Amino acid sequence: EAHATRLKFYADFSLGITEDLLAHVAHNSEEHVVEKLLQARYGATSAMHQLLVKWRGLCKLENTWEPVQNLLEDVPALVKRFAAQNKKDPAVKSMASAHGIA
């Protein structure tokens, strides 16, 4: 396994690498991988359900609260598994009900 920051572009002008392609790769390489979902809450200021995310390769100080809707788009299986494993938690029940998670 290699981190995207360690990859280098192969410089062959016949490949037609454009500035748009380079910008796309640079933008998408900043994504982190969800390691685990830790906790659910309803964010009063954001008025949305959120999940506390542990990111792979980052310490727990860098865990972040992310909108459930975003996580359902990116890692739906993890969200559904978290909801099933924590169905007695009132915050998880509320989240599952609001987002149609069985």
N, C-alpha and C positions, 0 to 999 in steps of 0.2 A: 504494500500500500504506500502511495506517495502523496504528499500534499501538493495541491495545485501550484503553490508558490515555488516548488522545486522544478517544475516543468519549464522547458525552454522551447521557443518556436524553432522549427526547422526552417532555415532561410533558403528557400528555393523560389525564385521569382516566377517560375512557371506555375506555381500553385495558386496564384491570384489572391493572396491574402490582402484584404482591404482594411482600411482604417476602421470601418464599421465592424468588421469581424473581430479585429483586435479589441475594440471597445466592448463588444458583446462578451468576449471571453474574459476580459478583465472584470467586468461587472458581475458575471456569474461565478467567478472563482472566489468571490467574497462570501459565499454562502457557507453556513456551518451545518453540521449534521446533528440531528437530534439524537442524543444518547438515551434519554429517559424523560418521561413526564412525571413530575413530582407531586403537584398539588393543583387544586382548582380553586378559583375565586370568581366573584362577580366584582369587577372594578367599578366602583361608584363614580369615579371621575370620568372614566372612559365609557361607562354605561354598556359594557359588554363582558361576556364571560371570557376568562383568561386561564391559561395553564402555565405553571412554572416549568420551564424547560431547562434540563441539564444538557449542555452542549458537549459533544465528543471532543476531547482534547483540551477543554477549558476547565478551570477550577470552579468550585461551587460559588465563589464570589461573582462569577460572570454568568450565573444562571439568570434568566430573564423571564418576565411575564409576557406571554404572547397571546394574541387574540385566538380563540378557539377556531374561528372561521378560517384564519390563515393556515392553522395546523391541519384542519380537515382537508384543505386543498393539497397540502404538502405531504403530510404523513397520516392519512385517514386510518390506516390499520392500527397505528400506535394510539391514536385518540380513542378509537373504539375499544381497544384492549384495556386502556387505562380506565375508561368508563365502566367496563364490565368488572374489572378487578376492584373498583372502589365505589360500587353502586350504593352502598349504605351511607356514604358521605353526602350530607345535604347539598353541599356546593356542587358535587358531581351530579347528583340527581337533577338539580336545577339546570345545569349545563346540558345534560343529556336530553332533558325534556325540551329545552329551548331550541336545540339544534337537531332534533329528530334522531338521536343516537339510540339505537335499541340496546 
